[in-house]
């Protein structure tokens, strides 16, 4: 024979069983929150790396433009200009340090080695190097 205590116990077990099937436990919620947090952190790290790589590429592009501009300027100078005399020369611009070494390889040729570095970098490494040959023009050769 069932007494009221047994009936209440059976009813409470049935209610608890039904509640478990309908909702999420605290552990399930915490695990899903941890997974979402991990995914967000990975996504933010990828975004930060992409921005950093974009900045490096932009600086590299500016450096190439600057050194090409300097190449054009130096080759347009007269052969006996002070900026292309034998030796070491340098210019310090806003964010770049530009240096070049000139070596005469004959009476009509000069070899110019250009190097540029980014001033705001923690490493003072040279990122881009160029070499050009400056020829004496026919007009300059006739004047000698």
Secondary structure as the mmCIF struct_conf table of DSSP 4:
data_model
#
loop_
_struct_conf.conf_type_id
_struct_conf.id
_struct_conf.beg_label_comp_id
_struct_conf.beg_label_asym_id
_struct_conf.beg_label_seq_id
_struct_conf.end_label_comp_id
_struct_conf.end_label_asym_id
_struct_conf.end_label_seq_id
HELX_RH_AL_P HELX_RH_AL_P1 UNK A 4 UNK A 22
BEND BEND1 UNK A 23 UNK A 23
HELX_RH_AL_P HELX_RH_AL_P2 UNK A 26 UNK A 76
BEND BEND2 UNK A 77 UNK A 77
TURN_TY1_P TURN_TY1_P1 UNK A 79 UNK A 80
HELX_RH_3T_P HELX_RH_3T_P1 UNK A 82 UNK A 84
BEND BEND3 UNK A 85 UNK A 86
STRN STRN1 UNK A 87 UNK A 92
BEND BEND4 UNK A 94 UNK A 95
STRN STRN2 UNK A 96 UNK A 104
BEND BEND5 UNK A 106 UNK A 108
STRN STRN3 UNK A 109 UNK A 118
TURN_TY1_P TURN_TY1_P2 UNK A 119 UNK A 120
BEND BEND6 UNK A 121 UNK A 123
STRN STRN4 UNK A 126 UNK A 135
HELX_RH_AL_P HELX_RH_AL_P3 UNK A 138 UNK A 143
#
